[in-house]
Amino acid sequence: VALPLDLRRPRRVPVAWAAAWIVTLVVGPACERHEASVPAAVTLLVPASERPFWAPVTAAFEAAHPGTRVVLREGPNSTDLRENLYTAALLAEDDSLDLVYMDVTWTAKLAAAGWLVPLDERLPPEAASAFLPAAVEAGRVHGRLYRIPLRTDIGLLYYRRDLLEAAGLAPPRTAAELLEAARRLQAPPQLWGFVWQGSQYEGLVCFYLEVLRGHGGFWIDPRTLEVGLDRPEAAAALEFLLRCRREGVSPPGVTTYKEEESRRLFQDGRSVFLRNWAYVWGLSQREDSPVRGKVGVVPMVHGPGGESGATLGGWGLGISRFSRDPDLAAAFLLHAASLESQRALCRPTGFAPARLDAYRDPELLAANPFLAELARFQRHAVARPAIPRYALASDILQRRLSAALSGLEPPERALASAARETRRLLGGETR
Ligand code: GLC
């Protein structure tokens, strides 16, 4: 990963700063006045695409806390790349990132490494009960709280209601029904059947995981650390993804798509089905969206006799152990988790909030009525295993799934290797 220069090495005092120190010592009072005017600052790294939505949140904080500044830094959009950035910075004990904007899967690793400040005192149980219980739980490691949730996420199957209705088709419930409907309605390359996240990254694991649940299988049992990737259910789930490609229902490029590539195709009216997260609903219903008023949402399809799975996602904030101002960082964190900030972040983006009261908020519901429906998808939720070496386990699965999808490895061999490597990895894992 190419790191920005200031993340690559631990802090050193640059020559200009050293000179400023000398001037301070010599000139004294004049510089003290200058020092006093330097605002206390905390820094937060967010995906570049989210910056415009964070700006009002930081501005409101600065207005309420005169003399403070929240510095927003932009990072890559993909969760894997941002996790690498944070890991490199924290490993170097870099004190230039105060807040850690964390995916639901990062907490165990960052907390086990001792890189996060416990937040139990900052968010006592009465305050924690204002948030979705599963979202709070995702921030706890061995009973201590390290991450406060800002938004939650769930994997969904979007479909073109207008096209299915015109053809007299009900929304699909099984994988076979989806393939059948896609084949009937598609007209590639103008209109594809089904787009999803097939690139080699975390999003592919999220999609596979819900299809796997739908075929009765599992990846890693978090209680026993048993691995289910070389079982027939795992092969059946991968076979569904392969059929989408083989039968021309998904475009050849699907193996390079992340969330936004697949959303754009669907929102441009170029796919009948889309697997994606909750944010897509709001964007697809904007006034300039070609599919406004034409979209339906159902849980992901499943295998014969199976039950749908919906991967749980979500984002929250923690405080770096190396922050020079953990109190200011905590004040900002609580501000970011307030209802007012949830409005600012969720209204324009379609993100699903983590606060319970946000789901009853007239302003948010008016902007995104779909929020009222999200609860019915929660019962299909599948959590990714909360293990410190999650990133490594995910990397194994990403590589093997990707090799099978691009035809570089036969699917049975890919899954057998993934199972073997995952067992070896988990051999050293302690619960
Ligand atoms: C979404 C989810 C996150 C997941 C990521 C995968 O951002 O909220 O939990 O890891 O997508 O791409």
Residues whose N, C-alpha, C, O or C-beta is under 5 A from the ligand:
A	BS01	GLC	T79 D103 V104 D153 E202 G203 L312 G313 G314
